[in-house]
Amino acid sequence: MALMLRNARLVDPQVGLDEVADVLIEDERIAKVGASLECAGAEELDLSGKIIVPGLVDMHVHLREPGFELKEDIASGTRAAARGGFAAVCAMPNTNPITDDALAVEYIKARAEAVGKCRVLVSGACTKGLGGETLAEMGDMVRHGCCAFTDDGRGIKDSGMMRRVLDYAAQFDRVVMPHCQDDELVGAGQVNEGVASTRLGLEGWPAEGEELEIMRDIALCRLTGCPVHIQHLTTKRALDMVRAAKAEGLPVTCEVTPHHLFLTEDNIGDDYPTSLKVNPPLRTVADAAALIEGVFDGSVDAIVTDHAPHTEWEKDREFELAPFGMIGLETSLGLMLTHMVHTGVIDYAKLVDVMAVTPRAILRQERVAIEPGCMADLTVFDPNEEWTVRAEDFLSKAKNSGFVGHSLKGRATHVLVGGKLTLRDGVIVD
């Protein structure tokens, strides 16, 4: 059946669109876009006061399945994603078993097809078992639909191995997304080295532990020509390195998370909140300000959540013993609207660019635009809905958010994947 979306504001910088109009969807794709469209027999949704954009994509998510379903699984994780307004997510490979061969890729695809509420793109490991010593079955994974490569959670220490990873990925036109972490320098670091580590009496995690590998991987990008996407960048110096690489014409991109934009080391109080223990750690106020500026000026290519669910008992321990990571799928859009769009730092077009357009391009996915012929993967949100983040409202199995209690303005109301509603009026469609 055809579906008519009426009276929403349509925003898509890809086609220069920002106007109130209708969208007609037929057979999974957008059939018409315009004012006062007609289609006999079509189901109609009046979306007055809401905004329709190309479906949001989170290109850095931990769905935990297979192996860690107690924390999250593909069913719960994609429900959380749809609730947050996402039409697609990219699953990281640090599962158990590791996603380092075609069988693992096919398993995740099959589970997503069976229980998913959004598209699940699959990233594969660069090295077998994330060990950093032997190449994973990269070509075979690409043949089975792997969209990118990363040893997320670990840095590849051996520069020669990293070069081989990039050489192989370049053959398949796939981006490599390094988790830039010098393990020997970071050591047992818990929080940003400096004021926070001193104040809290915790081992410090120096910014250089991130920046040195970013510097190296940019150099290896120059050597191999393989696209490199820096994951969860956190410091001003690191962003300046990416800016310089872009100015040089290198295929280097980067992402930042809402928690590194809107939280800093100063938010970690003497109650030692483990929800704020993340990898890489929360940095300084100056670093956060630099990242916000980077989103504004285009140096930052993508907003991601690094959604990292953990059980309550894992996080309810001493800070040093608790695992790194926080969830973010259900708060990301609201945080960006509240702190970036409504404050005038960026406009809706830039929001669409960093949360929908560029992530798809980096992951070599089909272009999605609000124009006839395109796949009807769409996100609808109410920019004025005011709400408070509450742990008990999360659809994720996990509750480890650093934004619980925050008041936000703007929330997803509908998500369409291939023309089918997976979120309708803020409720998951089963």
C-alpha positions as CSV (number, residue, x, y, z in Angstrom):
1,M,0.0,0.0,0.0
2,A,1.2,3.5,-0.8
3,L,1.9,5.8,2.1
4,M,1.5,9.6,2.0
5,L,3.4,11.8,4.5
6,R,1.8,15.2,4.6
7,N,2.6,18.7,5.7
8,A,6.0,18.1,7.2
9,R,9.0,20.3,6.7
10,L,11.4,18.4,4.4
11,V,15.2,19.1,5.0
12,D,17.8,17.5,2.7
13,P,21.0,19.5,1.8
14,Q,21.8,16.9,-0.9
15,V,19.0,18.3,-3.1
16,G,18.7,21.8,-1.7
17,L,15.4,21.0,0.0
18,D,14.0,22.9,2.9
19,E,10.3,23.4,2.6
20,V,6.9,22.1,3.8
21,A,5.6,19.5,1.4
22,D,4.3,16.0,1.0
23,V,6.1,12.7,0.3
24,L,4.5,9.8,-1.5
25,I,6.1,6.3,-0.9
26,E,5.4,3.3,-3.1
27,D,7.1,0.0,-3.2
28,E,9.8,0.8,-0.7
29,R,10.9,4.0,-2.5
30,I,9.9,7.6,-2.7
31,A,7.5,8.1,-5.6
32,K,6.8,11.8,-5.5
33,V,7.8,14.9,-3.5
34,G,5.7,18.1,-3.7
35,A,2.9,20.2,-2.4
36,S,-0.7,18.9,-2.2
37,L,0.1,15.5,-3.7
38,E,-2.8,13.1,-4.5
39,C,-2.8,9.3,-4.5
40,A,-6.1,7.5,-4.3
41,G,-6.1,4.8,-1.6
42,A,-2.8,5.8,0.0
43,E,-2.6,5.7,3.8
44,E,-2.0,9.2,5.0
45,L,0.0,10.5,8.0
46,D,-0.4,14.2,8.9
47,L,3.1,15.3,10.2
48,S,2.4,19.0,10.6
49,G,5.0,20.6,12.8
50,K,7.5,17.8,12.3
51,I,10.6,17.5,10.2
52,I,11.5,14.7,7.7
53,V,15.1,14.1,6.9
54,P,17.0,11.2,5.2
55,G,17.1,8.3,7.6
56,L,19.8,8.8,10.3
57,V,22.8,6.5,10.4
58,D,24.9,5.7,13.5
59,M,28.1,4.3,12.1
60,H,29.6,3.2,15.4
61,V,27.4,0.9,17.6
62,H,28.0,-2.1,19.8
63,L,25.0,-4.5,19.5
64,R,26.9,-7.2,21.5
65,E,25.4,-10.1,19.6
66,P,26.7,-12.8,19.3
67,G,28.3,-13.6,22.7
68,F,27.2,-10.7,25.0
69,E,23.5,-10.8,24.8
70,L,23.2,-10.2,28.5
71,K,24.3,-6.6,27.7
72,E,22.4,-6.1,24.5
73,D,21.3,-8.0,21.4
74,I,20.3,-7.2,17.9
75,A,16.6,-7.1,18.8
76,S,17.0,-4.7,21.7
77,G,19.7,-2.6,20.2
78,T,17.8,-1.9,17.0
79,R,14.7,-1.1,18.9
80,A,16.7,1.5,20.8
81,A,18.1,2.7,17.5
82,A,14.7,3.2,16.0
83,R,13.4,4.9,19.1
84,G,16.3,7.3,18.8
85,G,15.5,8.0,15.1
86,F,18.0,5.8,13.4
87,A,17.2,4.0,10.1
88,A,20.6,2.2,10.1
89,V,23.4,1.4,12.4
90,C,26.9,-0.1,11.8
91,A,27.7,-2.9,14.2
92,M,31.2,-3.2,15.6
93,P,33.0,-6.6,15.3
94,N,34.2,-7.0,18.9
95,T,31.6,-9.7,19.6
96,N,32.2,-13.3,20.7
97,P,33.1,-14.9,18.4
98,I,34.8,-11.9,16.8
99,T,33.3,-10.8,13.4
100,D,36.4,-11.7,11.5
101,D,35.1,-14.1,8.8
102,A,32.1,-14.4,6.4
103,L,30.2,-16.8,8.7
104,A,30.1,-14.1,11.4
105,V,29.0,-11.5,8.9
106,E,26.2,-13.7,7.6
107,Y,25.0,-14.5,11.2
108,I,24.6,-10.8,12.1
109,K,22.8,-10.1,8.8
110,A,20.4,-13.0,9.3
111,R,19.6,-12.0,12.9
112,A,19.0,-8.4,11.8
113,E,16.7,-9.5,9.0
114,A,14.8,-11.6,11.5
115,V,14.4,-9.2,14.5
116,G,15.9,-5.8,13.5
117,K,13.9,-2.6,13.7
118,C,16.5,-0.7,11.5
119,R,19.1,-1.7,9.0
120,V,22.2,-3.3,10.5
121,L,25.4,-2.7,8.5
122,V,28.3,-5.0,9.4
123,S,31.9,-4.0,10.0
124,G,34.6,-6.7,10.0
125,A,37.7,-7.0,12.1
126,C,41.0,-6.0,10.5
127,T,42.9,-8.8,12.2
128,K,42.0,-12.3,13.4
129,G,40.5,-12.2,16.9
130,L,41.4,-8.5,17.1
131,G,44.9,-9.7,17.9
132,G,46.8,-7.3,15.7
133,E,49.0,-10.1,14.2
134,T,47.2,-11.8,11.4
135,L,44.9,-10.4,8.7
136,A,41.3,-11.3,9.0
137,E,39.4,-12.7,6.0
138,M,38.8,-9.3,4.6
139,G,38.0,-10.2,1.0
140,D,35.6,-12.9,1.9
141,M,33.8,-10.6,4.4
142,V,33.5,-8.0,1.7
143,R,31.9,-10.6,-0.6
144,H,29.3,-11.3,2.1
145,G,28.4,-7.6,2.7
146,C,31.0,-6.2,5.1
147,C,31.0,-2.4,4.7
148,A,34.1,-1.4,6.6
149,F,37.0,-2.7,8.8
150,T,38.0,-1.9,12.3
151,D,39.6,-3.5,15.3
152,D,37.5,-1.2,17.5
153,G,38.3,-1.4,21.1
154,R,42.0,-2.0,20.4
155,G,44.7,-0.1,18.5
156,I,46.8,-2.0,16.0
157,K,50.2,-1.6,17.5
158,D,52.4,-2.9,14.7
159,S,52.7,-0.3,12.0
160,G,53.6,-2.9,9.4
161,M,50.4,-4.8,10.1
162,M,48.4,-1.6,9.9
163,R,49.9,-0.9,6.5
164,R,48.9,-4.4,5.3
165,V,45.4,-3.8,6.6
166,L,45.2,-0.6,4.6
167,D,46.7,-2.1,1.5
168,Y,44.1,-4.9,1.6
169,A,41.1,-2.7,2.3
170,A,42.1,-0.4,-0.5
171,Q,41.6,-3.3,-3.0
172,F,38.0,-3.6,-2.0
173,D,37.2,0.2,-1.7
174,R,36.5,-0.1,2.0
175,V,37.3,2.3,4.7
176,V,39.4,1.3,7.7
177,M,38.2,2.8,11.0
178,P,41.1,2.7,13.5
179,H,40.6,2.8,17.2
180,C,43.6,5.0,17.9
181,Q,45.1,3.9,21.2
182,D,48.7,3.4,22.1
183,D,48.3,0.7,24.8
184,E,51.8,1.1,26.3
185,L,51.3,4.8,26.8
186,V,47.7,4.6,28.0
187,G,48.5,1.7,30.3
188,A,45.8,1.3,33.0
189,G,44.5,4.9,32.5
190,Q,41.0,5.5,33.7
191,V,40.3,9.2,33.1
192,N,42.0,12.1,31.2
193,E,45.5,12.7,32.5
194,G,45.8,16.0,34.2
195,V,43.4,17.8,36.4
196,A,40.9,15.0,36.4
197,S,43.3,12.2,37.2
198,T,44.9,14.3,40.0
199,R,41.6,15.4,41.5
200,L,40.1,11.9,41.5
201,G,43.3,10.0,42.4
202,L,42.9,7.7,39.3
203,E,45.5,6.7,36.8
204,G,45.6,9.1,33.9
205,W,45.0,8.5,30.2
206,P,47.1,11.0,28.3
207,A,45.7,12.6,25.1
208,E,49.0,11.6,23.4
209,G,47.8,8.0,23.8
210,E,45.2,8.8,21.2
211,E,47.1,11.4,19.1
212,L,50.2,9.4,18.4
213,E,48.3,6.7,16.6
214,I,46.2,9.2,14.7
215,M,49.4,10.8,13.5
216,R,50.7,7.4,12.4
217,D,47.5,6.3,10.7
218,I,47.3,9.5,8.7
219,A,50.8,8.9,7.5
220,L,49.9,5.4,6.5
221,C,46.9,6.7,4.7
222,R,49.3,8.9,2.7
223,L,51.4,5.9,2.0
224,T,48.7,3.5,0.9
225,G,45.9,5.7,-0.4
226,C,43.4,3.8,1.6
227,P,40.5,5.8,3.2
228,V,40.9,6.1,6.9
229,H,38.1,7.1,9.3
230,I,39.3,8.1,12.8
231,Q,36.9,6.8,15.4
232,H,35.7,8.7,18.4
233,L,38.2,11.6,18.1
234,T,38.4,13.6,21.4
235,T,41.1,16.3,21.4
236,K,41.8,19.6,19.7
237,R,45.2,18.5,18.6
238,A,43.8,15.4,17.0
239,L,41.2,17.4,15.1
240,D,43.9,19.7,13.9
241,M,45.7,16.7,12.5
242,V,42.6,15.6,10.6
243,R,42.1,19.2,9.3
244,A,45.7,19.2,8.0
245,A,45.2,15.8,6.3
246,K,42.0,17.0,4.6
247,A,43.8,20.1,3.4
248,E,46.5,17.9,1.9
249,G,43.8,16.0,0.0
250,L,44.1,12.7,1.9
251,P,41.0,10.5,2.2
252,V,40.8,11.0,6.0
253,T,37.5,11.5,7.9
254,C,36.6,11.5,11.6
255,E,33.7,11.1,14.0
256,V,32.9,12.4,17.4
257,T,30.3,11.3,20.0
258,P,27.7,13.5,21.9
259,H,29.4,12.6,25.2
260,H,32.7,14.0,24.0
261,L,30.9,17.1,22.8
262,F,28.6,17.8,25.7
263,L,30.4,16.3,28.7
264,T,34.0,16.8,30.0
265,E,36.3,15.6,32.7
266,D,34.8,18.2,35.0
267,N,31.5,16.2,35.0
268,I,33.2,13.3,36.8
269,G,32.4,14.1,40.5
270,D,33.6,12.6,43.7
271,D,30.8,10.1,43.5
272,Y,32.8,8.5,40.7
273,P,29.9,7.9,38.3
274,T,30.9,4.9,36.2
275,S,28.5,5.9,33.4
276,L,31.1,8.6,32.6
277,K,33.9,6.1,32.3
278,V,34.3,5.9,28.5
279,N,37.0,5.0,26.0
280,P,38.6,7.3,25.1
281,P,38.0,9.3,28.2
282,L,36.1,12.6,28.6
283,R,38.6,15.4,27.9
284,T,38.9,19.1,28.8
285,V,36.4,21.9,28.3
286,A,38.8,23.3,25.6
287,D,38.8,20.0,23.8
288,A,35.0,19.8,23.8
289,A,34.7,23.4,22.5
290,A,37.1,22.5,19.7
291,L,35.1,19.5,18.7
292,I,31.9,21.6,18.6
293,E,33.7,24.1,16.4
294,G,34.8,21.2,14.2
295,V,31.2,20.1,13.7
296,F,30.3,23.6,12.7
297,D,33.2,24.1,10.2
298,G,32.9,20.7,8.6
299,S,36.1,19.2,10.0
300,V,34.1,16.6,11.9
301,D,32.4,14.3,9.3
302,A,30.0,12.2,11.5
303,I,28.2,12.1,14.8
304,V,28.2,8.6,16.3
305,T,27.2,7.2,19.7
306,D,29.7,4.5,20.3
307,H,26.7,2.9,21.9
308,A,28.4,0.6,24.5
309,P,25.8,-1.2,26.7
310,H,26.8,-3.0,29.9
311,T,24.9,-4.7,32.6
312,E,24.0,-2.8,35.8
313,W,26.2,-5.0,37.9
314,E,29.2,-4.4,35.7
315,K,28.9,-0.7,36.0
316,D,27.9,-0.8,39.7
317,R,31.5,-1.3,40.9
318,E,34.5,0.7,41.8
319,F,35.5,3.1,39.0
320,E,38.7,1.2,38.3
321,L,36.8,-2.1,37.9
322,A,33.9,-0.9,35.8
323,P,34.1,-1.4,32.1
324,F,34.4,1.6,29.7
325,G,31.5,2.8,27.7
326,M,28.0,4.4,27.8
327,I,24.8,3.9,25.7
328,G,23.7,6.7,23.4
329,L,21.3,5.6,20.7
330,E,18.2,7.0,22.3
331,T,19.7,10.4,23.3
332,S,21.9,11.3,20.4
333,L,19.4,13.2,18.2
334,G,17.9,15.0,21.2
335,L,21.3,16.1,22.4
336,M,22.3,17.4,19.0
337,L,19.0,19.3,18.5
338,T,19.2,20.7,22.1
339,H,22.8,21.7,22.2
340,M,23.7,22.4,18.5
341,V,20.6,23.2,16.5
342,H,18.4,25.1,19.0
343,T,21.5,27.1,20.2
344,G,22.2,28.2,16.6
345,V,25.6,26.5,16.3
346,I,24.5,24.5,13.3
347,D,21.4,24.3,11.2
348,Y,19.2,21.4,10.2
349,A,21.1,20.9,7.0
350,K,24.4,20.4,8.8
351,L,22.6,18.0,11.3
352,V,21.5,15.9,8.3
353,D,25.0,16.0,6.8
354,V,26.8,14.6,9.9
355,M,24.0,12.2,11.0
356,A,22.8,10.8,7.7
357,V,24.5,11.9,4.5
358,T,28.2,11.6,5.2
359,P,28.1,8.4,7.3
360,R,26.4,6.6,4.4
361,A,29.1,7.9,2.0
362,I,31.9,6.8,4.2
363,L,30.4,3.3,4.5
364,R,29.8,3.0,0.8
365,Q,26.1,2.7,1.2
366,E,23.3,3.6,-1.3
367,R,22.6,7.3,-1.4
368,V,19.3,8.2,0.4
369,A,17.8,11.5,-0.4
370,I,14.3,13.0,-0.3
371,E,13.7,12.7,-4.0
372,P,11.8,10.3,-6.3
373,G,13.5,7.0,-6.9
374,C,15.4,6.9,-3.6
375,M,14.9,4.3,-0.9
376,A,12.4,5.5,1.6
377,D,14.6,5.3,4.6
378,L,13.4,8.4,6.5
379,T,13.5,9.9,10.0
380,V,10.8,12.2,11.3
381,F,11.2,14.2,14.5
382,D,9.4,16.8,16.5
383,P,12.0,19.6,17.0
384,N,10.0,21.1,19.9
385,E,9.1,18.1,22.0
386,E,10.6,18.6,25.5
387,W,11.5,15.5,27.5
388,T,13.7,14.3,30.3
389,V,16.2,11.4,29.9
390,R,15.1,8.6,32.3
391,A,16.8,5.3,32.7
392,E,13.5,3.4,33.1
393,D,12.4,4.7,29.6
394,F,15.3,3.1,27.7
395,L,14.5,0.4,25.2
396,S,18.1,-0.7,25.4
397,K,18.8,-3.5,27.8
398,A,21.4,-1.3,29.4
399,K,20.9,1.9,31.4
400,N,24.5,3.2,31.5
401,S,23.9,6.7,30.1
402,G,25.8,9.7,31.2
403,F,22.8,11.9,30.3
404,V,20.2,10.5,32.7
405,G,18.3,13.5,34.2
406,H,19.1,15.9,31.4
407,S,16.3,17.9,29.8
408,L,16.2,17.8,26.0
409,K,14.2,19.4,23.3
410,G,13.6,17.4,20.1
411,R,12.8,13.8,19.6
412,A,12.1,11.2,16.9
413,T,8.5,10.4,16.3
414,H,8.6,8.1,13.2
415,V,11.2,6.0,11.4
416,L,10.7,4.4,8.0
417,V,13.0,1.7,6.6
418,G,12.3,0.7,3.0
419,G,9.0,2.6,3.3
420,K,7.8,0.6,6.3
421,L,7.3,2.2,9.7
422,T,9.4,0.8,12.4
423,L,8.6,3.7,14.8
424,R,5.2,5.4,14.7
425,D,4.2,8.2,17.1
426,G,7.2,7.4,19.3
427,V,6.3,3.7,19.7
428,I,8.1,0.8,18.1
429,V,5.9,-1.0,15.4
430,D,5.8,-4.7,16.0
